[in-house]
Amino acid sequence: MEHPYLFFVKLFELIGLGHFAHAYPHVIYTWVAMIILIVLGGLAARSVTLIPGKGQNVFEMIISGLEEFMVDVTGEEGRWLFPLAGTIFIYILTCNLLGLIPGFMPPTANLNTTLSCALVAVIFTHIIGIKYHGAKYIKHFLGPVWWMVPIIFPIEIIGHLARILSLSFRLFGNMMGHELVLAILFFLAGAFFAPLPIMALGIFVALVQALVFFLLSVMYFTGAMEHAH
């Protein structure tokens, strides 16, 4: 979807990179999300004290809440996976929320962005499986009895490939749908009044979609750690 005005695209036009900006706006706004997270992380880390302030309390509440939620799903053994899973959640949430700022777009409204996140989650799932089970990880794809292998193995391969499609298209579809609805309301009812309820709903959608991606990734990680039956 072509946005009527994107602030950083216009900025890139001024420095002679307009062609790149128009072809890959999702890349530019991915950089914006990364810079925001790096700056916020740096500020939070710099102000860490034994007696936390308001900002540190907010960060600790979010991080510890996510970590405990993940441990409830994976068990204590999965705590070491939180840095990746937590990063996925915070990154996707930030990308989603960017679309609520006038002149910005959510990078997750582009399939390339969501596909890259899905590939990271699914590939790391198999790295976990190999780490925990070694060569025996192949048993996850073979089924309970040997004579079902020709049937189960292709089904398992298709299922794991479908995880990539499911993660990427679900997030992309929801964020693109929100962008389309917002654009239609801008066109039909003006730039200020009609979109406000949709923008409020957009905050909820952004949070839910980040949580869904996070939870599905955690469930895939947990499945890879378990022994095959």
Contacts in CASP RR format, 6 or more apart in sequence:
PFRMAT RR
TARGET T0000
AUTHOR 0000-0000-0000
METHOD contacts of the structure
MODEL  1
MEHPYLFFVKLFELIGLGHFAHAYPHVIYTWVAMIILIVLGGLAARSVTL
IPGKGQNVFEMIISGLEEFMVDVTGEEGRWLFPLAGTIFIYILTCNLLGL
IPGFMPPTANLNTTLSCALVAVIFTHIIGIKYHGAKYIKHFLGPVWWMVP
IIFPIEIIGHLARILSLSFRLFGNMMGHELVLAILFFLAGAFFAPLPIMA
LGIFVALVQALVFFLLSVMYFTGAMEHAH
1 109 0 8 1.000
1 176 0 8 1.000
1 179 0 8 1.000
1 180 0 8 1.000
1 183 0 8 1.000
3 9 0 8 1.000
3 25 0 8 1.000
3 103 0 8 1.000
3 105 0 8 1.000
3 183 0 8 1.000
5 103 0 8 1.000
6 21 0 8 1.000
6 25 0 8 1.000
6 29 0 8 1.000
6 103 0 8 1.000
6 104 0 8 1.000
6 105 0 8 1.000
7 103 0 8 1.000
7 104 0 8 1.000
8 21 0 8 1.000
8 25 0 8 1.000
8 28 0 8 1.000
8 29 0 8 1.000
8 32 0 8 1.000
8 104 0 8 1.000
9 18 0 8 1.000
9 21 0 8 1.000
9 22 0 8 1.000
9 25 0 8 1.000
9 28 0 8 1.000
12 18 0 8 1.000
12 20 0 8 1.000
12 21 0 8 1.000
12 28 0 8 1.000
13 21 0 8 1.000
21 28 0 8 1.000
25 105 0 8 1.000
25 110 0 8 1.000
26 105 0 8 1.000
26 107 0 8 1.000
26 109 0 8 1.000
26 110 0 8 1.000
26 112 0 8 1.000
26 113 0 8 1.000
27 107 0 8 1.000
29 95 0 8 1.000
29 98 0 8 1.000
29 104 0 8 1.000
29 105 0 8 1.000
29 106 0 8 1.000
29 107 0 8 1.000
30 95 0 8 1.000
30 107 0 8 1.000
30 113 0 8 1.000
32 98 0 8 1.000
32 104 0 8 1.000
33 91 0 8 1.000
33 94 0 8 1.000
33 95 0 8 1.000
33 98 0 8 1.000
33 107 0 8 1.000
36 94 0 8 1.000
37 90 0 8 1.000
37 91 0 8 1.000
37 94 0 8 1.000
41 59 0 8 1.000
44 55 0 8 1.000
44 56 0 8 1.000
44 59 0 8 1.000
47 53 0 8 1.000
47 55 0 8 1.000
47 56 0 8 1.000
48 56 0 8 1.000
49 56 0 8 1.000
52 60 0 8 1.000
62 90 0 8 1.000
63 86 0 8 1.000
66 82 0 8 1.000
66 85 0 8 1.000
66 86 0 8 1.000
66 89 0 8 1.000
66 214 0 8 1.000
67 79 0 8 1.000
67 82 0 8 1.000
67 86 0 8 1.000
70 78 0 8 1.000
70 79 0 8 1.000
70 81 0 8 1.000
70 82 0 8 1.000
70 85 0 8 1.000
70 86 0 8 1.000
70 218 0 8 1.000
71 78 0 8 1.000
71 79 0 8 1.000
71 82 0 8 1.000
73 215 0 8 1.000
73 218 0 8 1.000
73 219 0 8 1.000
73 222 0 8 1.000
74 81 0 8 1.000
74 218 0 8 1.000
74 221 0 8 1.000
74 222 0 8 1.000
74 225 0 8 1.000
75 222 0 8 1.000
77 225 0 8 1.000
78 221 0 8 1.000
78 222 0 8 1.000
78 225 0 8 1.000
81 128 0 8 1.000
81 218 0 8 1.000
81 221 0 8 1.000
84 120 0 8 1.000
84 124 0 8 1.000
85 214 0 8 1.000
85 217 0 8 1.000
85 218 0 8 1.000
85 221 0 8 1.000
86 214 0 8 1.000
88 117 0 8 1.000
88 120 0 8 1.000
88 121 0 8 1.000
88 213 0 8 1.000
88 214 0 8 1.000
88 217 0 8 1.000
89 210 0 8 1.000
89 211 0 8 1.000
89 213 0 8 1.000
89 214 0 8 1.000
90 210 0 8 1.000
91 117 0 8 1.000
92 108 0 8 1.000
92 117 0 8 1.000
92 171 0 8 1.000
92 209 0 8 1.000
92 210 0 8 1.000
92 213 0 8 1.000
92 214 0 8 1.000
93 206 0 8 1.000
93 207 0 8 1.000
93 210 0 8 1.000
95 106 0 8 1.000
95 107 0 8 1.000
95 108 0 8 1.000
95 113 0 8 1.000
96 106 0 8 1.000
96 108 0 8 1.000
96 175 0 8 1.000
96 205 0 8 1.000
96 206 0 8 1.000
96 207 0 8 1.000
96 209 0 8 1.000
96 210 0 8 1.000
97 106 0 8 1.000
97 203 0 8 1.000
97 206 0 8 1.000
98 104 0 8 1.000
98 105 0 8 1.000
98 106 0 8 1.000
98 107 0 8 1.000
99 105 0 8 1.000
99 106 0 8 1.000
99 109 0 8 1.000
99 179 0 8 1.000
100 199 0 8 1.000
100 202 0 8 1.000
100 203 0 8 1.000
100 206 0 8 1.000
105 179 0 8 1.000
106 175 0 8 1.000
106 179 0 8 1.000
106 206 0 8 1.000
107 113 0 8 1.000
108 114 0 8 1.000
108 171 0 8 1.000
108 172 0 8 1.000
108 175 0 8 1.000
108 209 0 8 1.000
109 172 0 8 1.000
109 175 0 8 1.000
109 176 0 8 1.000
109 177 0 8 1.000
109 178 0 8 1.000
109 179 0 8 1.000
110 172 0 8 1.000
111 168 0 8 1.000
111 169 0 8 1.000
111 172 0 8 1.000
113 172 0 8 1.000
114 167 0 8 1.000
114 168 0 8 1.000
114 169 0 8 1.000
114 171 0 8 1.000
114 172 0 8 1.000
114 175 0 8 1.000
115 164 0 8 1.000
115 168 0 8 1.000
115 172 0 8 1.000
117 167 0 8 1.000
117 168 0 8 1.000
117 171 0 8 1.000
117 213 0 8 1.000
118 163 0 8 1.000
118 164 0 8 1.000
118 165 0 8 1.000
118 166 0 8 1.000
118 167 0 8 1.000
118 168 0 8 1.000
119 164 0 8 1.000
121 167 0 8 1.000
121 213 0 8 1.000
121 216 0 8 1.000
121 217 0 8 1.000
121 220 0 8 1.000
122 160 0 8 1.000
122 163 0 8 1.000
122 164 0 8 1.000
122 167 0 8 1.000
122 220 0 8 1.000
124 221 0 8 1.000
125 163 0 8 1.000
125 217 0 8 1.000
125 220 0 8 1.000
125 221 0 8 1.000
125 223 0 8 1.000
125 224 0 8 1.000
126 137 0 8 1.000
126 160 0 8 1.000
126 224 0 8 1.000
128 221 0 8 1.000
128 224 0 8 1.000
128 225 0 8 1.000
129 137 0 8 1.000
129 140 0 8 1.000
129 224 0 8 1.000
129 225 0 8 1.000
130 137 0 8 1.000
132 224 0 8 1.000
132 225 0 8 1.000
133 139 0 8 1.000
133 140 0 8 1.000
133 227 0 8 1.000
133 228 0 8 1.000
136 228 0 8 1.000
137 224 0 8 1.000
137 228 0 8 1.000
139 228 0 8 1.000
140 156 0 8 1.000
140 224 0 8 1.000
140 228 0 8 1.000
141 152 0 8 1.000
141 153 0 8 1.000
141 156 0 8 1.000
141 157 0 8 1.000
142 149 0 8 1.000
142 152 0 8 1.000
142 153 0 8 1.000
142 156 0 8 1.000
142 228 0 8 1.000
143 149 0 8 1.000
143 152 0 8 1.000
143 153 0 8 1.000
143 156 0 8 1.000
143 228 0 8 1.000
144 229 0 8 1.000
163 216 0 8 1.000
163 220 0 8 1.000
166 216 0 8 1.000
167 213 0 8 1.000
167 216 0 8 1.000
167 217 0 8 1.000
170 209 0 8 1.000
170 212 0 8 1.000
170 213 0 8 1.000
171 209 0 8 1.000
171 212 0 8 1.000
171 213 0 8 1.000
174 205 0 8 1.000
174 209 0 8 1.000
175 205 0 8 1.000
175 206 0 8 1.000
175 209 0 8 1.000
178 198 0 8 1.000
178 201 0 8 1.000
178 202 0 8 1.000
178 205 0 8 1.000
181 198 0 8 1.000
182 195 0 8 1.000
182 198 0 8 1.000
182 199 0 8 1.000
185 194 0 8 1.000
185 195 0 8 1.000
185 198 0 8 1.000
186 194 0 8 1.000
186 195 0 8 1.000
188 194 0 8 1.000
189 195 0 8 1.000
END
